[in-house]
Amino acid sequence: MMALALQWPLQLHLPLQLQARPPAVTAGHHRRRHRLLPVRRSRPLLRARCCASAAAAADTGKAQAAARRAYPFDEIEPRWQRHWEEHRTFRTPDIGDGLDTSKPKCYILDMFPYPSGAGLHVGHPLGYTATDILSRFKRMKGFNVLHPMGWDAFGLPAEQYAIETGTHPKITTERNIGRFRTQLKSLGFSYDWDREISTTEPAYYKWTQWIFLQLLKRGLAYQAEVPVNWCPALGTVLANEEVVDGVSERGGYPVIRKPMRQWMLRITSYADRLLEDLNDLDWPESIKEMQRNWIGRSKGAELVFSAVDQEGHDLGATLLVYTTRPDTIFGATYLVVAPEHVLLSSLTSEEQREHVEEYRELSARKSELERTDLQKEKTGVFSGSYAKNPATGEIIPIWVADYVLGSYGTGAIMAVPAHDSRDHEFAVKYELPIIKVVSPPNGNCDPVEAYEDDGVMINSSSSSSGLNINGMLSQDAAKKVIEWVESNGFGKKKVNYKLRDWLFARQRYWGEPFPVSYLDDTNEMVPLSEDELPLTLPELDDFTPTGTGEPPLTKATNWVRTMDPLSGKPARRETSTMPQWAGSCWYYLRFMDPKNGSILVDKAKERYWGPVDIYVGGAEHSVLHLLYARFWHKVLYDMGVVSTKEPFKCLINQGLILGEVEYTAYRDNEGRWVSADSDSSLIDCYQEKVAADKVTKVGDHYVLKDDPNIRLNARAYKMSKSRGNVINPDDVVSEYGADSLRLYEMFMGPLRDSKTWSTGGIEGVHRFLGRTWRLTVGPQLPDGSYNDGTTTTEDEPTLDQLRVLHKCIARVTEEIQETRFNTAISAMMEFVNAAYKWETQPKTVIESFVLLLSPFAPHLAEELWFRLGHPQSLAYEQFPEAKSEYLEESKLVLPVQINGKTRGTILVDKACSEDDAFQVAASDEKLSKYFDGKGIRKRIYVPGRILNVILDQQKART
């Protein structure tokens, strides 16, 4: 057992009279006094109304807060948080430093948080509480648990805030981390803070740079001229997901597409492994499917189309086209190239050049996500050139359209409008030919829509080419077309991926520097020697964008100018920095060995702790972070740095916590209420928010209390500063305590579902914790204090008490293991309800219940455990085990019939005799009236099934 023995008197800042009491007599009758501190209120009703009455209002608020406080959490929680920190209760020893590696391990990890200036809101602790429950549970089940916390602190938000305020991002980052750390500690999470890391620490990003050098050695890092999302206002390249409707997600600044030389990582080299290894992961199927779609593996053909002019004269250029439907080649009536296609300039005729250049400029302002949005209207322009369809020999036009991406496939497609919805929409708009070449198996086909499924080939033969696939099924036809193009030099079989190489550079200051330089005379790239790592960021006072596309690091001239140590030649450093994703790709490995200065992670430690057993975070990271981390992990696996193929064994996505329900009413132009379900249009009405106390629920709808005919719209929104619906956990902890917040967030509903915050709900679980406190400690005394010790007895528990306890143990254990924390809490509430009906509360029963409660409400549980006479923390106590002999039901519900008609039920022992069953029925208030003054002719009793009483001829009372 790893529990730390508490020295007596216990250094928990207890009142002196309790400190002086030895643990053997803490259940006595001495009174413990609690100083009830004023609670900072989050709602205005307790604020002082005016200066003249401020003192009186403060006293009133203090009294009201004390009256509402269900138990003295404001004393209990800081005390145990100090104890855990002072005794390093949750420190996980290293291998060779006291860790018993014969025990099973469990590595439980939260997704790295970004420490924003806003701090936590109540949505953040949802996942953190879940992992803390699992970590505490696993410790008590005898596992070595690794449960660390750190900070993903590089990135654009900190830099942008620094630019706006003139404060160095290092300063704001450290301040934000300090606030996050304080908030997390106030919630009692059992992190091993000795392992805390930040991606901005040189000792950490030394190894991020080291990984980059390994990628470079293996040809997995390279530079290329690629079209990027360039935001002039932010002065950086943005990822596709950071661009919304042509503007930056942060700040709403215009974004354009322009070619830039950038560092790329060859993630496509691992596409097949990233796809195949998904099958072995215990992840939500929806997340795995999203990754499969993002990788986008498809089989098809790469076809060659010769560019020609309108008369069919060869222009000396060929277009490579990738298609997943080579069977539809006879239906290709035009080609489409991306606006950024490398051959577009040479394919554009002089008559069309001005139109094409104008279209390219417009397309450059759109992100790839916008361009591929199926809901967007398709646009395009004719290039002025044509191509020859190799199957038909016909001349077809070449168009330019932004729904085709230069970065996917070959950047060109053959358009088959009869059998592709995007091509069909485009062809209809620009009056291009539509030829059907696939007939549905049943022959029924919508004449005005594209038919995109397989079928039987029609209109698919050519005497000039010698290709005939008429009458063949689509799949057979595709194979024959591939054979034909390969034998005639018109193409080949091809496997393609939507996944593209990872653009791995940003033109900003606050990120990891690239450990490379360029020789002045040859511009040759030279990697930094590994023993020179880390290459640290220079201190820079002016980190604003240059406005030229050059990164801010170009301003650090003394840092940029360097000498190549091998050749002695002058050189300049790379001035782009790595993206925020870099540091979060491998942090889970560093937690295993955070202080190691000589290698990324010790092999023995990695073999023991890897992979992460439970990884919890939001679904918004379902693709990029997880895909990038898996890619780096596989590279490290190939290098022998790690021993597992995958980094995260089990993935859990917690749902969102939405703000409190907002009620909206409508008024017409004359100020009269209009019901939300009115037949008249609400467009001309103006909306008005309605306070919750003026709303009532009728059936499934919400209406005005003063006018139930006026129905309201009720909706909960994602928490955001702009809506003003953010709930600060500091306020909740101040008012209800950390354990109440933890318990409520788990009680709101299933972990993976989105849930709506309700202040009334947290008050309910707070009352439950108060009942648990009073069940064990006793009621509050007139002066506001509580008895020392507990009110439990040394009595042996009754059979009924043991059955109630062990049913609770069994349910809580199962629900924790299945992450159904809300139903585990329900089971504990049922136990407390039952325990209040007992004449006595045996100490052994209450002790077991306190251990059950401890993963959920650790502060209260520690306090009760101590009061029950235990001088050690319960963090490493054995979690209770349910005994099967107490789980069997001893009673059953028995139906009772009178003359063959069921009249009610009775509760009897399983082994109940016929006479005993009849006596229970005869004394039952509802059933006894049927027997009054009646003779009994016969009784039919089937044990455990039914009791049927046949009365004399006299009619039974009905």
DOGUTOR-14045 format. One record per residue (C-alpha): x, y, z; residue in one letter. Coordinates in steps of 0.2 Angstrom, whole numbers, padded with zeros to 4 digits, always signed. Layout:
// DOGUTOR-14045
XYZA ...
END
This chain:
// DOGUTOR-14045
+0000+0000+0000M +0007+0017-0005M -0004+0027+0007A +0006+0040+0017L +0004+0038+0036A -0002+0054+0044L +0008+0060+0059Q -0002+0064+0074W -0007+0078+0078P -0013+0078+0060L -0006+0093+0050Q -0022+0097+0042L -0025+0114+0051H -0039+0106+0061L -0045+0115+0077P -0033+0111+0091L -0045+0101+0101Q -0047+0089+0087L -0029+0088+0083Q -0025+0083+0101A -0037+0068+0100R -0029+0051+0096P -0037+0042+0081P -0044+0028+0093A -0056+0040+0101V -0062+0052+0087T -0079+0045+0088A -0082+0053+0105G -0094+0067+0109H -0082+0082+0109H -0089+0096+0098R -0079+0102+0083R -0082+0121+0079R -0082+0127+0061H -0079+0145+0057R -0091+0147+0043L -0083+0158+0030L -0093+0170+0019P -0096+0163+0002V -0094+0173-0014R -0110+0173-0023R -0111+0171-0042S -0129+0178-0043R -0134+0196-0040P -0148+0193-0027L -0135+0192-0013L -0126+0208-0018R -0127+0223-0008A -0141+0235-0015R -0133+0251-0010C -0119+0258+0000C -0129+0262+0015A -0135+0244+0018S -0119+0236+0012A -0114+0230+0029A -0131+0223+0033A -0132+0215+0016A -0115+0207+0019A -0121+0200+0036D -0137+0194+0028T -0128+0186+0013G -0116+0177+0026K -0131+0170+0036A -0140+0164+0020Q -0124+0156+0013A -0122+0147+0030A -0140+0142+0030A -0139+0135+0013R -0122+0126+0015R -0126+0108+0017A -0109+0104+0025Y -0093+0113+0029P -0085+0110+0012F -0076+0127+0013D -0065+0120+0027E -0064+0102+0021I -0058+0105+0003E -0044+0117+0005P -0037+0106+0020R -0036+0090+0010W -0029+0099-0006Q -0015+0105+0005R -0013+0088+0012H -0012+0080-0005W +0001+0093-0011E +0012+0092+0005E +0012+0073+0005H +0013+0071-0014R -0001+0059-0012T -0003+0055-0031F +0015+0055-0036R +0019+0040-0047T +0036+0033-0043P +0048+0030-0057D +0055+0013-0062I +0070+0010-0050G +0063+0022-0038D +0050+0012-0029G +0038+0008-0043L +0032-0010-0041D +0032-0016-0059T +0024-0033-0054S +0007-0024-0052K -0004-0020-0067P -0003-0002-0074K -0016+0010-0080C -0011+0026-0090Y -0025+0038-0090I -0023+0054-0099L -0033+0070-0103D -0031+0078-0120M -0018+0092-0117F -0027+0108-0113P -0022+0125-0121Y -0021+0137-0107P -0031+0152-0113S -0033+0168-0104G -0051+0165-0100A -0047+0151-0089G -0058+0136-0086L -0077+0136-0088H -0088+0122-0081V -0087+0112-0098G -0068+0109-0096H -0069+0099-0079P -0081+0086-0087L -0068+0075-0095G -0055+0079-0081Y -0068+0073-0068T -0071+0057-0078A -0052+0053-0079T -0050+0057-0061D -0064+0045-0055I -0056+0031-0066L -0038+0035-0059S -0044+0035-0041R -0054+0019-0044F -0039+0010-0053K -0027+0015-0038R -0039+0007-0026M -0040-0008-0037K -0021-0011-0035G -0015-0003-0051F +0000+0008-0054N -0009+0023-0061V +0000+0037-0072L -0012+0052-0072H -0002+0068-0077P -0006+0085-0083M +0003+0098-0094G +0000+0112-0106W +0000+0113-0125D +0005+0131-0124A +0013+0136-0141F +0001+0143-0154G -0008+0158-0163L -0020+0163-0149P -0006+0168-0137A +0004+0177-0150E -0011+0186-0156Q -0015+0192-0139Y +0003+0197-0136A +0002+0208-0152I -0014+0216-0147E -0008+0220-0129T +0011+0222-0132G +0014+0208-0119T +0027+0195-0123H +0018+0178-0126P +0029+0170-0113K +0023+0181-0100I +0004+0178-0104T +0007+0160-0106T +0015+0158-0089E +0001+0168-0081R -0012+0158-0090N -0004+0141-0085I -0004+0147-0067G -0022+0151-0067R -0027+0134-0075F -0016+0125-0063R -0024+0134-0048T -0041+0130-0055Q -0038+0112-0058L -0030+0109-0040K -0046+0118-0033S -0056+0104-0040L -0046+0090-0032G -0040+0081-0047F -0027+0068-0043S -0014+0073-0055Y +0005+0069-0053D +0010+0087-0053W +0029+0081-0052D +0027+0076-0070R +0020+0093-0076E +0026+0099-0093I +0024+0113-0105S +0027+0113-0124T +0035+0130-0122T +0049+0124-0111E +0066+0122-0120P +0069+0105-0111A +0053+0099-0119Y +0054+0106-0137Y +0072+0100-0138K +0064+0083-0141W +0051+0090-0153T +0066+0096-0163Q +0074+0080-0161W +0059+0071-0169I +0059+0083-0183F +0077+0079-0187L +0073+0060-0187Q +0059+0064-0199L +0071+0074-0210L +0084+0059-0210K +0071+0047-0216R +0065+0058-0230G +0048+0061-0221L +0051+0080-0220A +0054+0090-0235Y +0051+0108-0243Q +0039+0111-0257A +0030+0126-0265E +0012+0123-0260V -0004+0134-0260P -0008+0139-0243V -0021+0149-0233N -0012+0165-0231W -0019+0178-0219C -0011+0195-0221P -0018+0202-0205A -0012+0188-0194L +0004+0187-0204G +0004+0168-0205T -0002+0152-0214V -0018+0145-0207L -0024+0127-0208A -0040+0123-0217N -0049+0121-0201E -0044+0138-0196E -0053+0146-0211V -0071+0149-0211V -0080+0157-0226D -0065+0165-0232G -0059+0173-0216V -0049+0167-0201S -0058+0158-0187E -0049+0169-0175R -0052+0188-0178G -0062+0186-0194G -0048+0192-0206Y -0048+0189-0225P -0038+0174-0230V -0031+0171-0248I -0023+0156-0256R -0005+0159-0262K +0010+0148-0266P +0023+0148-0253M +0039+0137-0249R +0034+0127-0234Q +0040+0112-0224W +0029+0097-0227M +0029+0080-0218L +0026+0065-0228R +0011+0057-0218I +0005+0050-0235T +0019+0037-0233S +0010+0030-0218Y -0008+0031-0225A -0011+0012-0227D -0005+0009-0209R -0015+0023-0202L -0030+0015-0210L -0027-0003-0206E -0022-0001-0188D -0038+0008-0184L -0047-0009-0184N -0037-0014-0168D -0042+0002-0158L -0055+0003-0144D -0062+0019-0151W -0079+0026-0155P -0084+0019-0172E -0089+0036-0178S -0071+0043-0174I -0063+0029-0183K -0075+0032-0198E -0070+0050-0198M -0052+0045-0199Q -0055+0033-0213R -0064+0046-0223N -0050+0059-0220W -0037+0046-0226I -0049+0043-0240G -0042+0027-0248R -0049+0023-0265S -0046+0012-0280K -0047+0017-0297G -0037+0022-0313A -0026+0036-0318E -0031+0040-0336L -0021+0051-0349V -0030+0064-0360F -0021+0073-0374S -0024+0092-0374A -0029+0098-0391V -0036+0114-0399D -0054+0115-0406Q -0049+0107-0422E -0041+0092-0413G -0023+0098-0416H -0011+0091-0403D -0005+0105-0391L +0009+0094-0384G +0002+0092-0367A -0006+0078-0358T -0018+0079-0343L -0018+0065-0330L -0035+0062-0323V -0039+0051-0308Y -0056+0042-0307T -0064+0029-0296T -0076+0025-0310R -0066+0021-0325P -0082+0011-0331D -0090+0028-0335T -0076+0034-0347I -0089+0035-0361F -0099+0047-0352G -0085+0059-0349A -0091+0075-0359T -0078+0088-0352Y -0063+0089-0341L -0061+0100-0326V -0044+0106-0319V -0041+0115-0302A -0037+0134-0303P -0020+0130-0296E -0016+0116-0309H +0002+0118-0315V -0003+0116-0333L -0017+0129-0333L -0007+0143-0340S -0002+0133-0355S -0019+0127-0357L -0028+0144-0357T -0031+0152-0374S -0028+0170-0376E -0046+0174-0379E -0050+0166-0361Q -0034+0171-0352R -0042+0187-0344E -0057+0177-0338H -0047+0162-0331V -0035+0174-0322E -0050+0183-0314E -0057+0166-0309Y -0041+0160-0301R -0040+0176-0291E -0057+0173-0284L -0053+0155-0280S -0038+0160-0271A -0049+0169-0258R -0058+0152-0253K -0052+0139-0242S -0052+0121-0247E -0066+0117-0236L -0077+0130-0244E -0072+0124-0262R -0077+0106-0258T -0094+0111-0249D -0107+0101-0258L -0120+0114-0254Q -0110+0128-0262K -0116+0133-0280E -0103+0127-0293K -0093+0140-0303T -0081+0139-0317G -0074+0146-0333V -0069+0138-0350F -0050+0137-0352S -0051+0139-0371G -0043+0122-0374S -0050+0104-0377Y -0044+0086-0374A -0047+0070-0383K -0057+0056-0374N -0046+0041-0377P -0061+0029-0377A -0073+0039-0389T -0060+0049-0399G -0071+0064-0396E -0065+0082-0393I -0071+0088-0376I -0069+0105-0367P -0057+0108-0353I -0065+0119-0339W -0058+0127-0324V -0068+0125-0308A -0064+0127-0289D -0073+0111-0284Y -0058+0102-0290V -0042+0103-0279L -0025+0104-0285G -0019+0095-0270S -0030+0079-0272Y -0027+0066-0285G -0019+0074-0301T -0029+0091-0299G -0039+0086-0314A -0055+0076-0316I -0065+0068-0331M -0083+0075-0328A -0097+0062-0330V -0112+0073-0327P -0125+0059-0329A -0117+0049-0315H -0109+0062-0303D -0120+0075-0294S -0107+0089-0294R -0103+0086-0312D -0122+0086-0316H -0125+0102-0307E -0110+0110-0316F -0116+0103-0333A -0134+0109-0331V -0128+0127-0326K -0116+0128-0341Y -0126+0118-0353E -0113+0105-0356L -0118+0087-0363P -0125+0074-0352I -0123+0056-0358I -0130+0041-0348K -0119+0026-0348V -0125+0016-0333V -0143+0010-0331S -0150+0004-0314P -0152-0015-0313P -0171-0012-0312N -0171+0000-0326G -0179+0014-0316N -0169+0030-0316C -0173+0048-0312D -0172+0058-0328P -0166+0074-0320V -0154+0068-0307E -0137+0060-0308A -0137+0041-0305Y -0122+0037-0295E -0123+0019-0291D -0117+0003-0300D -0128-0004-0314G -0127-0011-0332V -0117-0002-0345M -0125+0007-0360I -0119+0018-0373N -0102+0012-0370S -0094+0006-0386S -0083+0013-0399S -0077+0005-0415S -0063+0017-0417S -0055+0013-0400S -0060-0005-0400G -0067-0004-0383L -0084-0011-0379N -0092-0013-0362I -0110-0013-0366N -0121-0024-0356G -0107-0027-0343M -0109-0024-0324L -0100-0009-0318S -0087-0018-0308Q -0083-0029-0322D -0083-0015-0334A -0071-0005-0323A -0058-0019-0324K -0060-0021-0343K -0057-0002-0345V -0041-0003-0334I -0034-0017-0344E -0038-0008-0360W -0030+0009-0355V -0014-0001-0348E -0012-0011-0364S -0015+0005-0375N -0004+0017-0365G -0019+0028-0359F -0017+0025-0341G -0015+0013-0326K -0023+0006-0311K -0021+0017-0296K -0024+0018-0277V -0027+0036-0272N -0029+0045-0255Y -0038+0060-0250K -0025+0062-0236L -0012+0075-0241R +0005+0078-0234D +0005+0088-0218W +0010+0107-0220L +0021+0109-0205F +0026+0127-0205A +0019+0143-0199R +0025+0161-0201Q +0024+0166-0183R +0035+0169-0168Y +0027+0158-0154W +0032+0141-0159G +0046+0128-0160E +0061+0134-0171P +0066+0122-0184F +0083+0115-0181P +0090+0119-0198V +0100+0133-0207S +0104+0138-0225Y +0122+0141-0232L +0123+0159-0239D +0133+0154-0254D +0123+0138-0260T +0107+0140-0250N +0110+0122-0245E +0099+0116-0230M +0110+0110-0216V +0102+0101-0201P +0108+0106-0183L +0118+0093-0174S +0108+0084-0161E +0120+0089-0147D +0116+0107-0151E +0098+0105-0146L +0088+0114-0141P +0088+0128-0153L +0079+0141-0142T +0068+0155-0147L +0076+0172-0147P +0070+0185-0135E +0060+0197-0147L +0052+0213-0142D +0043+0215-0159D +0034+0200-0164F +0021+0208-0175T +0019+0202-0193P +0031+0209-0205T +0017+0212-0218G +0028+0204-0232T +0025+0186-0229G +0042+0185-0220E +0040+0177-0202P +0043+0188-0187P +0059+0179-0183L +0067+0188-0197T +0068+0203-0186K +0080+0193-0174A +0094+0197-0185T +0108+0192-0173N +0099+0175-0170W +0096+0172-0189V +0114+0175-0194R +0124+0160-0189T +0139+0149-0194M +0138+0131-0200D +0149+0122-0187P +0155+0109-0200L +0160+0120-0215S +0163+0136-0205G +0152+0145-0219K +0140+0159-0215P +0122+0153-0214A +0105+0159-0209R +0092+0150-0198R +0075+0145-0204E +0063+0158-0198T +0046+0149-0199S +0041+0139-0184T +0032+0123-0181M +0013+0122-0179P +0004+0120-0163Q +0001+0102-0167W +0020+0098-0165A +0021+0098-0147G +0005+0089-0144S +0010+0074-0155C +0021+0065-0143W +0018+0073-0125Y +0010+0057-0119Y +0028+0049-0121L +0036+0063-0111R +0025+0061-0096F +0032+0043-0094M +0050+0051-0092D +0048+0070-0090P +0065+0074-0083K +0076+0064-0094N +0089+0075-0103G +0098+0062-0113S +0084+0053-0122I +0066+0056-0127L +0059+0042-0116V +0068+0028-0107D +0064+0011-0115K +0060+0002-0099A +0048+0016-0094K +0040+0016-0111E +0038-0003-0112R +0029-0003-0095Y +0018+0012-0097W +0014+0012-0115G +0002+0013-0123P -0010+0026-0115V -0024+0015-0109D -0038+0028-0108I -0037+0044-0118Y -0051+0057-0115V -0055+0073-0124G -0067+0082-0136G -0073+0075-0153A -0066+0091-0161E -0049+0082-0161H -0056+0067-0169S -0045+0069-0185V -0030+0080-0185L -0023+0079-0168H -0026+0060-0167L -0020+0057-0185L -0004+0067-0182Y +0000+0059-0166A -0003+0041-0173R +0009+0046-0188F +0023+0052-0177W +0021+0037-0165H +0022+0025-0180K +0038+0033-0186V +0045+0032-0168L +0040+0013-0168Y +0049+0010-0184D +0065+0018-0176M +0063+0007-0160G +0059+0022-0149V +0042+0015-0144V +0037-0003-0142S +0018-0001-0148T +0011+0002-0165K -0002+0014-0158E -0002+0028-0144P -0019+0027-0138F -0028+0011-0134K -0045+0017-0128C -0053+0034-0133L -0067+0042-0125I -0075+0058-0131N -0085+0067-0118Q -0100+0078-0123G -0102+0096-0122L -0110+0105-0107I -0121+0119-0114L -0126+0135-0105G -0142+0136-0096E -0158+0135-0106V -0163+0152-0113E -0181+0157-0116Y -0186+0168-0131T -0203+0176-0133A -0209+0186-0148Y -0218+0202-0149R -0227+0210-0164D -0224+0228-0170N -0237+0234-0157E -0228+0225-0143G -0241+0211-0141R -0235+0194-0137W -0235+0181-0151V -0234+0163-0148S -0220+0153-0155A -0231+0141-0163D -0242+0154-0171S -0248+0152-0189D -0243+0169-0193S -0225+0173-0198S -0213+0177-0184L -0201+0186-0196I -0208+0203-0193D -0208+0200-0174C -0194+0205-0163Y -0187+0193-0150Q -0186+0196-0132E -0177+0185-0119K -0188+0179-0104V -0181+0176-0087A -0183+0158-0081A -0193+0163-0066D -0207+0170-0078K -0208+0153-0087V -0217+0137-0083T -0218+0120-0092K -0234+0114-0099V -0233+0096-0107G -0218+0097-0118D -0218+0115-0120H -0213+0131-0111Y -0225+0145-0109V -0226+0162-0100L -0232+0160-0082K -0244+0175-0084D -0251+0170-0101D -0250+0151-0104P -0256+0153-0121N -0240+0161-0126I -0227+0147-0130R -0209+0151-0130L -0194+0144-0139N -0182+0136-0126A -0164+0132-0131R -0147+0129-0124A -0132+0136-0132Y -0113+0131-0132K -0105+0142-0118M -0096+0157-0125S -0091+0174-0119K -0101+0182-0134S -0117+0174-0127R -0113+0179-0109G -0118+0161-0104N -0101+0155-0097V -0102+0148-0080I -0085+0150-0070N -0081+0135-0060P -0073+0146-0047D -0090+0153-0043D -0098+0136-0042V -0084+0129-0031V -0086+0145-0020S -0104+0142-0018E -0106+0123-0018Y -0089+0116-0016G -0078+0106-0028A -0086+0089-0024D -0103+0096-0028S -0097+0102-0045L -0088+0085-0049R -0103+0075-0044L -0115+0086-0053Y -0106+0085-0070E -0105+0067-0069M -0124+0066-0063F -0130+0077-0078M -0131+0062-0090G -0120+0050-0099P -0102+0055-0101L -0102+0055-0120R -0119+0065-0122D -0121+0084-0123S -0129+0091-0107K -0137+0107-0102T -0131+0116-0086W -0144+0119-0073S -0140+0128-0056T -0155+0119-0049G -0147+0102-0053G -0131+0106-0044I -0141+0111-0028E -0148+0094-0028G -0132+0084-0028V -0125+0097-0015H -0140+0092-0004R -0135+0073-0007F -0117+0077-0001L -0125+0086+0014G -0136+0071+0018R -0120+0059+0017T -0111+0071+0029W -0125+0071+0042R -0128+0052+0040L -0110+0050+0046T -0106+0065+0057V -0123+0069+0064G -0134+0085+0063P -0127+0102+0064Q -0127+0109+0082L -0136+0125+0087P -0119+0135+0085D -0116+0129+0068G -0103+0116+0072S -0103+0097+0071Y -0099+0083+0083N -0081+0076+0083D -0079+0059+0075G -0095+0051+0068T -0112+0044+0074T -0108+0026+0068T -0108+0011+0079T -0098-0004+0082E -0113-0015+0079D -0112-0030+0067E -0122-0025+0052P -0138-0034+0049T -0141-0045+0034L -0152-0032+0026D -0139-0019+0028Q -0126-0030+0020L -0137-0033+0006R -0140-0015+0003V -0122-0011+0004L -0116-0025-0007H -0129-0021-0021K -0122-0003-0020C -0104-0010-0022I -0109-0021-0036A -0118-0007-0046R -0105+0007-0043V -0091-0005-0048T -0099-0010-0064E -0104+0008-0068E -0087+0015-0065I -0079+0002-0076Q -0092+0006-0090E -0090+0025-0087T -0109+0026-0083R -0105+0038-0069F -0122+0045-0068N -0130+0029-0063T -0116+0025-0051A -0121+0041-0042I -0139+0036-0042S -0134+0019-0034A -0125+0029-0020M -0141+0040-0018M -0151+0025-0015E -0139+0018-0002F -0140+0034+0008V -0159+0034+0007N -0159+0017+0014A -0146+0020+0027A -0157+0035+0034Y -0170+0022+0038K -0159+0011+0049W -0159+0013+0068E -0140+0012+0068T -0126+0015+0055Q -0113+0001+0058P -0096+0008+0056K -0090-0006+0044T -0104-0002+0032V -0101+0017+0032I -0083+0014+0029E -0086+0004+0014S -0098+0017+0007F -0086+0031+0010V -0073+0021-0001L -0086+0020-0014L -0089+0038-0014L -0071+0043-0014S -0068+0043-0033P -0082+0055-0035F -0081+0066-0020A -0063+0064-0014P -0063+0079-0001H -0078+0074+0008L -0073+0055+0008A -0056+0059+0015E -0064+0069+0029E -0076+0056+0033L -0062+0042+0032W -0052+0052+0044F -0066+0055+0056R -0070+0036+0056L -0053+0034+0064G -0040+0031+0050H -0024+0041+0050P -0020+0038+0032Q -0027+0044+0016S -0039+0033+0008L -0032+0036-0009A -0024+0018-0009Y -0036+0009+0001E -0044-0007-0007Q -0060-0003-0016F -0074-0013-0009P -0078-0030-0017E -0096-0036-0019A -0100-0053-0011K -0111-0064-0021S -0120-0071-0006E -0127-0053-0002Y -0133-0050-0020L -0147-0063-0021E -0164-0056-0018E -0172-0063-0002S -0189-0057-0005K -0201-0057-0020L -0217-0049-0026V -0231-0062-0026L -0247-0059-0035P -0263-0063-0026V -0279-0069-0034Q -0296-0069-0027I -0307-0082-0036N -0295-0082-0050G -0294-0063-0052K -0278-0054-0048T -0282-0041-0034R -0265-0036-0028G -0247-0041-0024T -0238-0044-0007I -0220-0044-0003L -0214-0061+0005V -0198-0071+0008D -0192-0082-0006K -0194-0097+0005A -0212-0092+0011C -0224-0106+0016S -0242-0106+0010E -0248-0101+0027D -0236-0087+0029D -0241-0080+0012A -0259-0081+0016F -0256-0072+0033Q -0247-0058+0024V -0261-0057+0011A -0275-0057+0025A -0266-0043+0034S -0263-0032+0019D -0274-0016+0019E -0279-0018+0001K -0283-0037+0001L -0290-0039+0018S -0307-0032+0013K -0310-0047+0001Y -0309-0059+0016F -0321-0050+0028D -0335-0062+0033G -0331-0074+0019K -0327-0092+0021G -0312-0099+0012I -0315-0115+0001R -0298-0118-0006K -0281-0110-0007R -0270-0113-0022I -0251-0109-0019Y -0237-0110-0032V -0221-0104-0022P -0213-0089-0030G -0227-0088-0043R -0245-0085-0036I -0257-0086-0022L -0275-0089-0027N -0289-0089-0014V -0305-0097-0018I -0319-0091-0007L -0336-0099-0003D -0351-0098-0014Q -0355-0081-0006Q -0350-0068-0018K -0333-0060-0015A -0333-0042-0012R -0329-0032-0028T 
END
